Amino acid sequence: MNPYPELKLRPDLGWILDEIVQVPHARHAVLLSADGLAVSASQGVGRELAEKIAATTTGLQSLSRNGAEFVSDLATPWQQTMVGYRDGYLFVIAAGNGSYLVASAGSDVEIDHFSYTMAANVQRLSDALALDPRPSAEQG
């Protein structure tokens, strides 16, 4: 179920995010537009939490993109950021043209399996996860 019924999703993507959090020890998943708008979330994620994680991970993913020069002399695109906490992990991955996926899991999660599940869902559903940019104020 889409926790943001006022947002016009194409299609409702909550089921994809619910599938991701079926991995043992997974907690939450949120789909964000490139400009940081939470557009869908897994069950149990309310608007306040989605907006908080959107603001946090927008900055995190932007900083991660800027680190590309440290990784390679070539213009390498950002793909994933993982942050570890004492009680779990936060993952941010590119999820289609103009979007990215944020997910969290407890400390007992199998990191490789969870990361693979996120990437596999993104690859399998890349067209559905791609978001059109929001219109600018001049466009209406």
N, C-alpha and C positions, 0 to 999 in steps of 0.2 A: 504494500500500500504506500502510495506517495505521501509523505508527511507534509508536503508543500503543495496542496491542491490548487493554490492560486497561481502557481507557476505552470506555464504551458509546456509540458515535457513532450518530447517527440522521440520515441514512445515513452511510456512510464518506465523508468529504469530502476525502480526500487527492487524489483525481483533479482536483477543482476547483482546488486549490492548485498541483498539478503543471501544469495548463493555464496558470495565471498566469505561472509561471516559464519558460514557453516563449518569452516575449517576449525578443528579443535583449538581452543584457546583464543580464537578470533573474537574481537569485541564489536567494532563499529566500522562502517564504511560510508564515505561521502564522496559524491562526484561534484567537482568544481569546474566552473568555466575558467578560461584562461585569465580572466580579469578578477577571479576570486569569488564569484557568486556561487553559493551552494545551490545546486539545482536538483539534487536528489540525495536520499540517505537511506541507509538500512533501517530496519525496524528498531525502535528504541532510541533513535537519535532525534531529539527535538530541535526546533528551530534555533533556540539559544545555543545549544552545543554545536550545531552545524555552522552557525555564523562565527562562533569563537574559533573553531578549528579552521574554517575558511580563512579568517584573518591571519591566524598563526602560520598556516602552511603556504599561503600566498607569499609571504616574506621568505619562508624557508626555501621554497622552490626557486624563487628569484635569486637568492644567494647561492643556491646550488648551481644554477645555470652560469653564474658569474665565475665559478670555480673551474670551468672547462679549460681555461688556458693553463691552469696548473697541472691538468691531467694530460693534455696533448697540445702540441704546437699547431695541430690542425683544428679547424672549427668543428669540434665534436658536439653533437647535441646532447642535452641533458636527458636522462631516461629515468633515473630513480634516486631517491634519497631515503635513507633509513636512519632514524634516531633511536638510540637505545636509552631506556630508563631503567631504574631498579626493578620496576614491576611490569615492564613490557616494552613494546616497540611501536613506533609510528612509521608508516611507509607512505611515500608519496611517489607516484609513478605517472608518466605521460600516458594518457588514456584516449587518444584520438585527436583529430584536428581541433584545437581550441579547448581542450579540457584536460583535467588530470584527476586521478583517483587517489584518495587518502584513505588509509585503513589502519586500524590499531589491533594489537593482539597482546595477550599476556606473556609473561616471561617464559612460560613453558611451551610456547608455540614452536613448531619446527619451522625455522626461518626460511629455509630453502623451499619447503612445501608451500608455505603461505605466499611467499614472493612469486613462486611459479604459478599458483592459483590465480593471483591477481593478474599477472602477465598473460596467462592463457585466456582469461576472460576478456581482457582488453583486446587481445589479438582476435579472438573469436567474434567479438562484437564491436569491432572498431568503428564501423559505420554508425551503429546505434549510439555509441558513446561520443561521437563527434558532435560538437555543438556549434551552431552558428554564432558569430559574435553578436553581442547585444548592440542594438542601434545606438548611435551617438545622440546626444541631446539635439543636435541640428537635424537629425533624421526623424526625430519624433519619439 
